[in-house]
Amino acid sequence: MIPINPKSGIPLWEQIRDGLKNQIMLGVWSPGEQLPSVRSLATDLGINPNTIARAFSELEREGLCYSVAGRGCFVEDNLEVIKMKRKNEALERLDEILKELKNADVPKETVISKIEELYKEGEN
């Protein structure tokens, strides 16, 4: 289920898009797998089908899924495209965090040390 919060101030279509995007990037939906239909997802979430259609349209525009007329929306077939998008989004978030750390006067050496610790943990 896609978590949505009507009181968050974030448009519902964005919440749905982001929820599906996260599921795709985490592998909940496999490459080539059919996503739920607009109608079924609208019913499950209690949301207008046009809102769901907009979320799907945005996912398609971002290259994470594609539509087949009369059949529905499917996750991008190429796993490498999905992996690349996941890496790019992670790097964008990292840029934001690094800027925040710099603005908070965290020394570069501290940031580098944290990165080295994290990568060292992954080697064990």
C-alpha positions in Angstrom: 0.0 0.0 0.0 1.2 3.5 -0.8 1.2 5.8 2.3 -0.7 9.0 1.7 -1.5 11.9 4.0 -4.2 14.2 2.7 -3.2 16.8 5.4 0.5 17.0 4.5 0.2 19.8 2.0 1.9 17.7 -0.7 -0.4 17.0 -3.6 -1.9 13.5 -3.5 -0.6 12.7 -7.0 3.0 13.6 -5.9 2.6 11.3 -2.8 1.3 8.5 -5.0 4.1 9.1 -7.6 6.7 9.1 -4.9 5.3 6.0 -3.2 5.3 4.0 -6.4 8.7 5.4 -7.4 10.2 4.2 -4.0 8.6 0.8 -4.5 10.0 0.5 -8.0 13.5 1.6 -6.9 13.4 -0.8 -4.0 12.5 -3.7 -6.2 8.9 -4.2 -4.9 7.8 -4.1 -8.5 10.1 -6.0 -10.9 11.2 -4.7 -14.3 8.4 -5.4 -16.8 5.8 -6.1 -14.1 2.4 -4.5 -14.5 1.5 -1.9 -11.9 -2.0 -1.8 -10.5 -4.6 -0.3 -12.8 -5.7 3.3 -12.3 -9.2 2.2 -11.3 -8.1 -0.4 -8.8 -5.5 1.9 -7.1 -8.1 4.7 -7.0 -10.5 2.4 -5.3 -7.9 1.0 -2.9 -6.8 4.5 -1.9 -10.2 6.2 -2.1 -8.8 8.8 -4.5 -10.1 10.2 -7.8 -8.8 8.1 -10.8 -7.5 11.3 -12.5 -5.1 11.8 -9.5 -3.8 8.3 -10.0 -3.5 8.8 -13.8 -1.4 12.0 -13.2 1.0 10.1 -10.9 1.4 7.3 -13.5 1.9 10.0 -16.2 4.7 11.5 -14.2 6.3 8.1 -13.6 6.2 7.5 -17.3 7.7 11.0 -18.0 10.5 10.1 -15.6 11.2 6.9 -17.4 10.3 4.5 -14.6 7.3 3.0 -16.4 5.6 2.8 -19.7 2.0 2.4 -20.9 0.6 -0.2 -23.2 -2.8 0.9 -24.7 -5.6 -1.2 -23.3 -3.3 -3.1 -21.0 -2.0 -0.6 -18.4 1.2 0.6 -17.0 4.3 -1.5 -16.6 7.6 -1.0 -14.8 10.6 -0.1 -17.1 12.0 -3.3 -18.5 15.7 -2.2 -18.2 16.9 -2.7 -14.7 20.0 -0.7 -15.4 17.8 2.4 -16.1 16.1 2.0 -12.8 19.5 1.5 -11.0 20.9 4.6 -12.7 17.9 6.7 -11.6 18.2 5.4 -8.1 21.9 6.4 -8.0 21.2 9.8 -9.4 18.5 10.5 -6.9 20.7 9.3 -4.0 23.5 11.6 -5.2 21.1 14.6 -5.4 20.0 13.9 -1.8 23.7 13.6 -0.8 24.4 17.0 -2.4 21.6 18.5 -0.3 23.0 16.9 2.9 26.5 18.0 2.2 25.4 21.6 1.6 23.5 21.4 4.9 26.6 20.1 6.7 28.8 22.8 5.2 26.3 25.5 6.2 26.3 24.0 9.7 30.1 24.5 9.8 30.8 20.7 10.1 34.4 20.3 9.2 35.1 18.5 5.9 37.4 16.0 7.7 34.4 15.0 9.9 32.3 14.4 6.8 35.0 12.4 5.1 35.6 10.4 8.3 31.9 9.4 8.4 31.9 8.4 4.8 35.0 6.2 5.3 33.4 4.6 8.4 30.3 3.8 6.4 32.2 2.2 3.6 34.5 0.3 6.0 31.4 -1.3 7.6 30.3 -2.5 4.2 33.6 -4.4 3.7 33.1 -6.7 6.6 
